[in-house]
Amino acid sequence: MEAKQDLERFGLRKIRSGKVRDLYAWKEELWMVTTDRVSAFDCILPEVIPTKGIIINQIALGWLEKTSLLFPNALLTEELPHEVNLPEWKGRLMRMLPCDPIPMEFIARGYLVGSGWKEYLEKGTVGGYRLPPHLTFGSPLPEPLFSPTTKAKEGHDEALDIESAKKILGDDYELLKNMTLDLYLFGKKYAYQKGLILVDTKFEFGRRDEKLYLIDEMLTPDSSRFWLVEDYEKHKGNSAHYDKQIIRKYLEQLKWNKQPPPPHLSQEIIRETQKRYKEVLSRLFPERLKKLEASISP
């Protein structure tokens, strides 16, 4: 990335670095630049996944474009202005309308996996919702579930019950719950047509001038679980993950205590992760992959 004096020359001011994205202020805009960093269990890992930032950003941009009529988002453009000469940001940039983030993760679940599976084994519920008995790992849920969590600045996010979520969201609770599920169902249907199963996902919303907006990436392998349709038909819940779960599973095999410092990733996992992320982009938005193929080739 450019040195601080170069950014200032272009009128850019760095706000902060997140786990994956760097945020900048430019005039009245918020710029989000997606890096190749990868995080797991709330830790930034020592290695990067080459070109991952471009892949993730292109998937997010494709979804924001497709869902813009379903729910407004804060995206202004993905193009650099002519007066800002930062070619290394090409394909990684989202220029956004600044919003006040709502401090919640808006999660939709369609299948019985992850923390939902653990809760089901213990209580017979997912996100507090009672489910039928005798479901198996990887089963489709009777209907998609809304299970929000806190958005912690440090440490781990925590599940929110319905009453706690209503206190945070007030009159917007029903709208945001319904939009979370509608966006999930839209994404699930589109992904299935492209040979992918959208297992679960999270969204982030914000407010500006009393209006609600989608304010971050959506339906990417960093914020969702994906399986291949043909793989799920053969293996159900043991399907190969086309998302960040491949990295989580690798780290769990190392017996890491999930506290800093995190362990290193093997070169095999780095290559396989890049390959699977690229496969998701090629299935969902092949036109975007074709446009940027030179930039994201291994």
N, C-alpha and C positions, 0 to 999 in steps of 0.2 A: 504494500500500500504506500501511498505518497507520504512524504515527510510533512510535518505539521506546517512548515512555512509555505509549502506548495498548496496545501488545503486552504490556508488562509488567503492565499493569492486568488483562489477561485471563489472566495466568499463562503467557504465551508467551515463549520465549527463542529468538532467532534463532541457528541454528548456522552456516549459511553460505549463500551464493548460488552455485548451479551455473550452467552455461551457460543452462539453460532453467528450472530449478526453484529455489525458495527452500525451505530446510529449517528447521524449527522444532521445539523440544522443548516438549511440553505434558504435564504430569504424567508418566505412564509411556509416553507415546506419541511417535512421530515424525510430524510433519505435513509433507507435501509439497504445495507450492502451485505449480501450473504457470503460468508467466507467458507473455506473448506474445513473449518474446525468441526469437531464432533464431540458431543457430550453424552455421558451415560451416568445414570444414578447421581445426577446433579454435579458431576465433575467433568471438566474439560480434559479430554484425553491428550497424551503427549503428541500423538501423530495426527496428521490431517488425512482426509480422503481426497486425493487429487480430483479436481473439477466437481466435487460434490456440491459446492455452493452454486455453481451455474445450473446443475441439474435440478436441485431443489427449487431454485428461484424460477426456473422455466416451468416447472410443474405448478407452482403456486400461481404464477401469472396466468397460465392456461385456465386454472379453476376460477380465478377472480374474474376473468373475462367471461367465462361461461355462466357464472352465477350472478352477474351484476344486475340482471333484471329480477332475480329472485330476492336479493337482499343487497342494499347499497354497501359498497366498500370504499375504503379511503384511498385507493390507488388513483394517482393522477396520471402517471405515465411511467414507462420503463426506459425511456430514452434519456441520454445525457443532453443537457443544453449545449449549444454550440460553443459557448464561452468557457465550458469546463472540459479541459483536456485530460481525461483519466480513462484511457482506453482499457486499462486492466479491470475496470468496473463494468465493462460491457457484458451484458447477460446476467450480472449479479445484482443489479440495481432495481429498487422500487422507490419511486418518488411518491410520498404519501401526504395526504391532508392530516395535519396534526390533530389528534383526538386525546381525550382523557380516558386512559384505559380503565376498564372495569376489572377490579382485582379478583378475577375468577378464571378458572379453566372450564370451558363449556364442553363437556365430554358426552359423546353419543356412542353407545355400545350396541353392536348387532349380533355378537357371538360371545360364547361363554369361554373367555380366556383371561389371562393376566390376573390382576387383582380381583376382578369380578369372579373368576373361578375359585380363588382362595376364599372369598366371602361366601360363595355358594356352598362350598364344602363345610364351612363352619356354621352357617346360619340358614342356608336355604334361600338366601336373598342375594341380590346384586344392587348396590346403591340404595339399599333399603327396600327394594321392591321384592315381594314374595314371588318365587318362581315355582313351576311344577317340579315334583320330585323326579329323580332318576335321569336327569339330563347328564350328558357326558361332556368331557372337555372338547371344546371346539364346536359344540352344538349351536345352531342358530337360535337366538332368543325368540320367544313368541312374538315379540314386537321390539323395535329399538328402544333403548332406555336412555334417559337423560340422567347423568350422574356427575354433577359438577364438583370441582375441588377448589380449595384455596389456591392462590398463586403466590407462593412464598418467594420473598426476595432472597432468603437464605434458607438452606435446609430443604426438606421435602414438602410437597403439596399434601394437603389432607382432605379427605372426603368431607363433603358438606351434606347434611340432611336437608330435607325440603324446607323446613322452617328457617334454618340458618340462611339458605340461599334466598328465600323470600325477603328476609330482613336486609340483605345486601342489595337486592335488585328492586325491591319495592314494587311499584306498579308495572315495571318492565319484566317481571318474572315470567309470566305466561308467554309473552311475546318472544323472549329470548329462548325459553325452553322450546317452544314450537319451531322457532327458526333453526335452532341447533339440530333438531330432529329432521326438519324439512331439508336442510342442507346436506345432512348425512344421507338421507334417502335419495336425494338428487345425485349425490356423488356415487352412492352404491349402484344405482341403476346404470349410470354412465360407465363406471368402471367395469361392471359385469359385461357390458356390451363389448368392452375392449379386452376381455379375458382375465380380469382381476376381480377379486373379492375384497371390498372395503370392510374390514373386520370391525374397527372402531377408529375414532378420531377425536381431535379436540379443536375448538375454535376460540378465538379471542375477539372480544367486542370492545368498542369504546364509544364515548359520547362527544358530540361537538354541536354547540348551539341547540341543545335539547334533542338532537337527532342521534340515532344509533347507526354504527358502521362496523363492518368487519375490518380489523386493523392489522392483521398479521398474515403470515403464510396460512394456507389451508390445504388439507387433504394431500400432504406430501408424505414420503416415507419417514421423515423426521417427526411428524406429528400424528401419524396414523399407522395402523397395521394393514398390510396387504398380503393376500395369498393369490396364487394363480388358480383360476377356476379348475383347470384340469388336474392340478395337484390336490386340491381340496376334495374333488370327487373320488380320488384314490385313497387319500391319507387322512381326510377330515382334519382334526385338530393338530395332527403332526405334520401338517403341510410346511414346506419351506417358507420362511418369511422373506418378503421383498420390502424390507424396512429396517429400522434401527435395531430390531430385536435380534438380528444376527450378531450384532456387536454385544448386546446385553448377555446373550447366551454364552458367547465366548468368554466374557469377563467372569461370569458366574462359575464357569468351569475352572477358573484359576483360584477359586476360594478367596477372592478378594473381599475384604470387609466393607467395601463401598465407602470408605473414608479416604480423603486425600493422603498421600499422592496416589493417583490411579496407575495401574500397570500399563505396559506397552501393548499395542496391537501387533499381531504378526503381519507380515507382508501378505500372506495368503488371505487373511481376513480383510485387509485393506483393499486388495484387488477384487475379492468377491463382493464386498459391499458396494464398491463403485459399479461393478457389473450389474448388480441387482437394481440399484437406483436408476441406472441408465435404462434398464429394461422397463421399469415403470414409466419413465418419460417416453420411451419409444412406443409403448402401447397406448398411453393416454393422449399424448400430443405429439405425434410423429412429425408434424409440420414444424414444430419448435425444435425438435432434435435435428431435423434436416438443416434448418437455418443455422444452427450453432454447432454442427457436427465437427467442424475443424477445431473448435475450442474445447470440446469435451471428449474427444477421442482419447483412449488410454495412451 
